[in-house]
Every structure is written in C-alpha cells, then in structure tokens.
C-alpha cells in the first residue's frame, strides 16, 4: 500500500513538474531584464543587475500605428515582432507582441510557433484564418474574421492568415505566450532548408515526382534570397 502511494506521489509530482516547464518559466522576482552583453549561456537571458535597470528597458518606440511595407515579401505580408530581443524587460515574463500587415490577397503562410499560443485580433479589413490539429485527425478549423474579431491559435499547431480582399489591405495585432515564440514557416523549412532535405525523402512524403521537389526547393531559395535582399535595401 505504501509502495502504491509512493508511486502515485511520484507520478503526480512528475505531472506537476511537466506542467511547470511546459512554457516560459515564471519569474521569481519582479523582473529579470535581459543582459544582452553577458556571454553566459542560459535558457533565456541572464538578468541585468536590478540597480542598473531603467524605464527604457521596458520601452520601445515601435511605431505600431504605422503601416508596414508588404512588398518586401513574396507572400504579401509583413510581420513586426516585438519580443525579448527588442524589449529586454520581457525576459522571463512569457509574452510578446506582433503587428501583421497584409496586402490585398496577401497571407501569413502556414507556420507554427513552437513555444507559444497566439491570440489575434483584426484591426482593419477581413482575414480568413485557420489551424490544423495534430496527427492522426489533422482536423482543419477555420473562420472568416472581420474588424474587431478575435481568434486563438494553439501552441505548436500549423496555422495561417489570408486576406481574401483583392482591393483592400488588412492589419492584425497578435499576442503570444512566450518572450521568444519562434516561427517555423512550413514551406521554407521543408523546401528551403540548408542543407536541403533529400528530394527522395520529400518526393515520397508528398507523393510527387523528384523533379517537382527540385523545382520547389530552387524556387523557395530564390524567394528567401529576395526577402533578405529587400530587407537589407529598405533598412
């Protein structure tokens, strides 16, 4: 009986521990402003001396009220992410923010955030959004959002946003439950990896001919190069 109670206690403790580390760690103090000058490697960022912390550590003149140029992207969108790399005071607080601008018929293509759930609200225009559940169901859940509507994308699931209006742009604001949510754009990761994934592997996975995979890999690399080039020129 005592042995059973012991194993039950261990199981409950393991479950509680897993829940505790399933997302960004909770702060054990008022704040832990990231010290970007430190060379110490930790999961996140080393804390700056609290005596050296200033209001500027929690501030960024991000001009999120200003429209972004969607022409820098072949998919017709521009994501302005405000995370711990831009506001050091976000370190350990488990939150970040993004403004997303969409050209007419532009999209934020299928992607995942490996470390964050996302909640998005439409500020201007209309968006067709959706996400796909994990294997084996792969159920597709979608919705058309109008100005003021809100939608949630669960952590780690593939999701997208698309502006169906051929004449008017759209704007959204998203909050994410991590100081550094990360993003994996599916097409870029699969067809634009460096080094490239074997075309034998991808041809089998997508049930297409290898020459189709080769074409997709080449075209994805061209798009990625163009995006980097335009960002460098415009900045």
Order of alpha helices (4+ residues) and beta strands (2+ residues): alpha-beta-beta-beta-beta-beta-beta-beta-beta-beta-beta-alpha-alpha-alpha
